[in-house]
Each structure stands twice: as C-alpha cells, then as structure tokens.
C-alpha cells in the first residue's frame, strides 16, 4: 500500500504541474486581445474495475487532468478609435480564412485587430482574410461567403437623376402681376429660388434653380431654369429646362402634380447630352399618398424644409466604417458612403468544443459542431462594436490564488511520497534488525 501511495503522490505532482502550465498560459495571455482563459479539470483515477463488488472499499490510484476547459466569458471592451478594430458585444466569432500551420480553412476569432491591406482586403495581423457577404448594387447582400474587400479605386461620378423638395408655399401669397419670365424670375415668381447642385455624367456640378409662381388659388406653377452659359451650345441669359403645375386641396395638401415639360439638361464639356431629371414634390393624393409628405400650402411664409439630389462628383477612397450589424461601408472624399459587405458571424452549439489553433484563432471540431453562419444581431449573435477590442477575460487575482493553491497541493503530494518512502524504509529496517 505504501508503494501505491507513492504512485498516487506522483500522479498528484504530474497533475499539479499540468495545472500550473494552464495557469501560466492564462497569465501569459492576460494582455492578449480576445483570449479566453482555461482551467484544468481534475479527475480521480481508479486502480480497479468499477464493476468489482468491493470497489467502494478500495482506495483510488491518484489523480489526473481529465480536460482543459475553455472559459468563454466575455472580456471587457477597450476603445481604440481605429475604425477597423472590431469587437463582438455578445456571442459569436468573426470568420477569417487562410493558411495556419499548413491547414487551409475557415478559422474563428474574437480578436478583431483588422486592417485593410494593399489590395483593400480586410485582414487580421497574420494576413488571414475576414469573411462576409458582399453587397449587391441594389442594396442586398450575396448569400455566399467571400473576402471582405473595399474597392480602393476612385468612385465614378454619378449624374443627377432625381431631385426631392420638401417645402411649404404661402397660401396667402398673391398671384404675380406678370407671367413668369426666365430672364426676370425675381419679379415674376413668388419666392426666392430653390437652388440645387446638379451633377452631369462627368461629375461637374451645375446650378439649377426652381422657382414657384402662384397662378390661382391652390394652384402653383414651378419653373426650373439654369444659366445659359452651362448649356450646350451656350446662350445668353437663363434657359428654362422644365415646367409643371402643383394643385393643392383646400386643406393645403398636395392634390396632384402635372409635368408640362420634363427637366432635360444638355451640358457641354463631353458630358452626356439629354440628361433627364425627375422632380419629386412628395406623394400627392392623386398618386395614393396623403399629400403632406412633400410640398404643402398653408398660411405662413414660404419655407424650404429639405432638398436633396442623388448625383455626386467622383471621389477617392479614404477608409471604412462598420456599424453594429457588421455592415462595412466605404468612405470617399466626395462624402459618399457605399456599403461594400456585411461581416459574417459564426456561432456553435458548443463553444468549449472548439480547438485552439494559435494566433488568437479557433477551429471547429466534432465536439463544437459545424459553424452556423449569420450576421451580427441575428439569432444569439452579438452586435459589432467598431473602434474597440475585446480584452482577455483572464482575472489575474484569480490566477494568482490558483498559483498558491497548486503550489500547496504540489508540496502536499510530495509529502505523500516522502512519507511512503519513510514507511518503506522502516519496513526494511525491521528486516535488518
């Protein structure tokens, strides 16, 4: 029995040494972004079959480390201010793809230290490519995973195709004494112009002014004019490029819109000829709306609430931003923000079954189950925090207490060995006596 006790003590020394390695690994990674601490799970060892009838009366044969359990509690988020530093506020893993130690596969990480490489691809510090769903031109996203990549080339110019105006026209205004004159709009219209920058196909900005002239109660004409110097060929004075009529109800709502002359623009300098622009004054009652979401006619000074157009000049790529749903948006010098992809977020049936792959990465295993791909904020997946990183979840105070415990246990097991050795020595002394 003394020999068995000695081997039990040896098993304790081995187990505590392994447990100490786990604690050391935790402490060493206390500053590793996205690191998840581990703990050693001790198991007793039997020196006999559990089917034996007298098993309960026999001593065990020591201890062993059954498994090293990963602790997937969330670490605190630390703000960095870097737009490509990302953290998951909740469950899930970012997906990266590449080769690690000769294995080419998808890998999973909580460490969001990403950056754009020379090709515009979003990568981690080891060059593995972040995976997501590429944006389609219509605003939807592709179903298959692919590398998240920013189009770093200059954004082409977009010619203006739509203008929207939200304003109120003064119902008490008088009808101008003279009919509208494009060469004298200030004295033949009821209000200052609604000026808009309109872009041609090359990205050149031109000014188009929309004047409102009352023609009768609840009836207004609009006149779109531009400088003749911008026309092709150039002419003196102003050029009227579009007209129409707005009719309002007695309650001030937009009842109908009639386009007399569609806005057609001919700019020089090699731009597309015959550029057409649609004017949106809101959804009239005749078109199935309320007539209150755009142009209205109430008593009070004429006032423009908002105006917009959908064209822009060309712009150079400056970087990306990422929102809480993981949508990666390209930013350009012309102020445009173009969605380019949505980050993939993986979840697993059993996070603790994931295999550590080094480099702050995990790989799926039979125990973890197959990765369920989705996007941030769906299912049980967390939201994305941009400009932040998830800290290691190692608690140094807990780890230091663990060091003391393992040291004491190691010493106690060594005492078991020395005591058993002394007993065997005493037995040998009896023979010598």
N, C-alpha and C positions, 0 to 999 in steps of 0.2 A: 504493500500500500504506500510505503514511503516513496518508492520509485514512481508510482502513479501520481502521487502528489507533486513530485519533481517535474514530471512532464506537464501537469496542469499548470504549474508555475511558468514553465517555458511557453506554453500557449498564451498565457496572460501577457508575458513580455512581448511576444510577437504581435498580439492583438493591439496592445497599447502603443507599440512602435508604429503600426499601421495607422492607428487613430491619430497619433501625433503628426504623421505625414499629412493627414486630411486637414488638421488644424493649421499646420504650417502652410498648406496650399491656400487656405482661406485667408490667412493673414497676409501672405504674399500678394494676393489679388484684391486686397481691400481698396485699392485705388483703380482697379480695372473696370472700365465702363461696361455696364451690362452684365457683370459677373454675378453668378448665383452660387451662394455658399453651399457646402456639403457637410454631411455629418455621417460618422461611422455608426453602423448598426451592429451591435454585439449580439452574438448567439451562443448559447451553451452547446457543448459537444458531449455526446453520449458514447461510452465505450462498449455499448451492448445494444442489442436489438430492443426496440420499444415494444416488440411483441412478447418479450420474455415475461413470464408471470411474476418474477421477482424484481422487475425493473425498478419499481419505486423504492426498493430498499438498497439499490446500488448507487455509489457516487458517480458523478459525471467525470468527464476526462478533460475538462478545461473550457476554454472559450475560443471563439474565432470571430472575425469580421464577416458577417453574412453578406452585407452590401454597403455601398457608399451612396447615401441618398442625397439627391439634389433638392435644394430648397428654393422653390420658385416664387418666393415672396417678392413683392415689387420694391425696388430701390427708390430712393428719393430722386427727384428731377432737379438738375442743376442747369440754370440758364447760361447759355454761351453767347447768344446773339448772332451766331452763324446760321444762316438760313438752311443750310444743308445738314446741320446737326439735328437729328430726329430722335424722338423717344416715344415709346408707346405707353400711354396712360391707361393701363389695364392689361388684359390678357392678350397673348398673341406674339408673333415673331415676324420680323422683317425677313424677306426671302432674298438671298443672294446666290448667284450662280457662278461656277468656275471650277478650278482645279486646286485641291488641297491635298498635299502629300500623295499625289498620283491618283486621287479619286476625283472624277469629274461628276458633279451632281448639283442639286439644289441644296443649299445649306441655310440654316436658320439662326438668327441672331437677335439679341436685344440691344446690341451696341450700334447706335445709329450715327457713328462718325463717318459720314459720307461726304463726297465731294465730286465735282464734275471734272473728268479727265480731259485730255487734249481733244478728244473726239466729241465731247459733250455728253458722254455717258456717265450716269450716276454710279459711283463705285465706292467700295469700302477701302480702308487703308491698304489692304493687301491686293487690291485690284479686282476683287470679285464684283460682278455686275448686279446691281439692285434690280429686282424683277417687279413688273407691274403690268397694267393694262393700258395699251397705247390709245390715245384719244383719236376719235374719228372727226372729220371736218364738221359733221352735223351735231357734235356735242356728246355723242355716245362713246362708249369705250369697247375695244375689241375684247372678245371672250378669252382668247389665248394669252398666256403669259409671254412677255418679251422683255428685253433690256429697256430700262428707263433711259431715254436719250433725248437731249434737247437739240433742236435744230439751231445750231450756232450761227448759221448764215444770216445775212440781213433779211429782215421781214419785208416782203414785197409790199409796195403801196397798194391800197385798195380804193377804188373810186367810189364816191358817194352815190348810193342808190336810194337812200331813204332819209327824209327829214321829218322829225316829230316836234310838234309845238304844243305846249300846254299854256293857255293864257285866258284871261277874261277881257271881253270887249265891253266898253261902257255903253249900257243900253240907252243912256240919256244923251249920247252924242248926236250932234246934228248932221244931216246929210251935207257934204261939201257942196259949195255953190258951183264949182266947176267939175267936169268929169275928170277922171284920173288921167294924169299926163306923166308918162315915164320920164320926161325931161324936167318936170316940175313936181316931183312927188310930195315934197314937203307941204305944198299948198293945196294939193288935190286929194290928200288922204287924211284920215282921222287921227293917226298916231305916228310916232317915230317908227322907223323900220325895225323889223326883227331881223337882225343881221346874222348870217350863218357863214362859216367857212366850209366851202365845198371843195373836195379833192378830185382832181382828174386822174386818169389812169396811170400817170407818171408820179403821182404823189404831190403835185403842185397845188397849193391852196389858192382858192379864188373866193371872193365875197359875193354872196347872193343875198339881196335884201327883199324881205316880204313885207309889203305894205297892205294895210286893211282900210278899205273905204266903204263907209255905210251908204247904201243906195235906197233903203226904205226901212220902215220898222221891221225889226227881226231879220233883216237881210243885209249881208255884207259881201263885198267882192274882195278877193285877195289878188295881189299883183306881185309877181316875182320878177325882179329886174337885176341886171348886172352891168358893170361898166363895159362900154363898147370897146375899150382898149383890150379887154380879155377875150373878145370874140374873135372868131376866125372866119372871114378876114376881119381885122379891126375896123370899127366905125366910130364916128364921133358921138359923144353923149352916152346915154344909157340905152340898154336893149331889154325890152320886156320878153322874158323867156317862159312865162307860164301865168295862166289866169284861171279863176274859178269863183264859185259862189257858195257862201255858207248861209243856211237858213236855220233860224232858232225858233223854238216854241215860245209861247207867251210866258212860260216859266223860266226862260233863259237857257234851256238845254239845247244842245246841237241836234237839230232835227234831220238835216241832210247836208251832203256835200256834193256839189256838181263841179266837175272839172271841165272848164271850157277849152283851155289849151294846156296840154301836159307840159311839164317843165322839160325842155330839151336844150342841152348845152353843147356848144361847139367851141372848144378851146384849141389854141394853136400850140406850137412847140412840139408836135409829134404825138399829142395825146389823142385818145380815141374820139372820133367825131360822133355826134349824135348821142351824147351821154344823157340818159333819161333819169330823172329823179322824182320819186313819189313823195308827195306831201301828206303827212299823217296829222290830222287835227283831232284825233280821238275817234271813238266808236259812236257814230251817230245813231239816233233812234231808228232811222230807216235801215241801218245796217245791223240792227238787232241789239244795239247797246243802250246804255242809259242816257247817252248824250252829255254826261257830266264828267267824263274822264279825260277830256282834252280841252277844246275851245268851249267857252261858255259866254253868255251875255247877261250880266247882272248890272245893276246900278252901282256905280263906283268907277274910279279911274281905271283906264286900260292898264293891265299889268301882265307881264310875262312871267309865269311860274317856272317853266323849264323849257329848254330846247336842246335838241341833240341831232346828230347825224352819224352815219355809220362808216364814213370814209376815214382814211388816215394816210400820212406820208410813210415812206419806208423808214425802218428803224433797225438799229444794231442790237444784238443780244447783250444783255447786261447781267443776267443771273436768273435764279428761280426763286419761287416762294412755294411753300407747302402748307395746305390748310389742314384742319382737324380730321377730314375724311381722307387725307393722304393724296389729294389732288395736287400734282406738281404743275405749276404754272410758269411759263417762260415770260420774262420781263424784258421789254425793249425800250430803247431810248425815245421812241415816239409815244410812250405812255400806254402802249397796248399790252394786254396780259392774255396770253394764249395758253389754254390748258393743253398739256402735252401727254400726260399719263396720270394714272391713279395707282398708287403703291399697292402691291399685294401684301396681305397679312395672313399668315398661316396659323391655324390652331390645331391642337392634337387632343386625342382622347385622354392621353396620359403624358403630361409634360415630363414627369420623372423618368419615363422610359426612354427619353431622348439620349443619344450617345454624344459625349463630348468629342469635338473634332479639333480642339485647339483654335487659336486665333479668334477667341470670343464666339465660336460657332458651335452649333449642334447639328446632328444629322439624324434623320428619322430611323427608327429601328422597328422590329416586330413588336416590341413592348409598347412603344409610343403610339403605334398605329400610323396610318397614312395621313399626310398633311391635308387638312381641309382648307382650301384656298378661298379667300374672300377679300373684303376691303374693310378699312378701319370703321368702327362704329356699327358693324353688322354682326349678327349673332352675338357671341360673347367676346368679340374682339374689341380692344381698347381704341381710343382716339389717338391721333398723331399729334404730338407737340413739336412744333418747329422751333429751332433756336434753343434746344435743350437736349441734354443727355441724361440717361438713367445711370445713377451711381451704383456701385457694387452694393449688394444687400448684406455684406459682412458686417457684423456687430463686433468691434474689436474688444469691448468689455467682456462679452460672452466668450469670445475665443480665448482671451487671457485666463478666464476662470477655467475653461476647458483644459488649458495647458497645465494648470495646477492640479486638476483632477487626474489627468493622465500621468503626470509625474508621480503623484502619490500612489496611484494604482500600480505603476511600474515598480516602485520601491516595495510595495506590499507583496507583489508577485515574486520579486527577488528574495524577499524574506521567506516565502514558502519554499523556495529552492534551497536556501541555506539551512532552514530548519529540517527539511527532509534529509539533507546531506548529513547534518549532525546526528540525526536518528540512525542513519545507516552506519555512521562512524561508531556510534555507541554499540550497535549490534556487532560490529567487527571487534570491538574491544572485549566483548563478552567471550568471543571465540579465543582471543589471545590470552585472556585470563584463565 
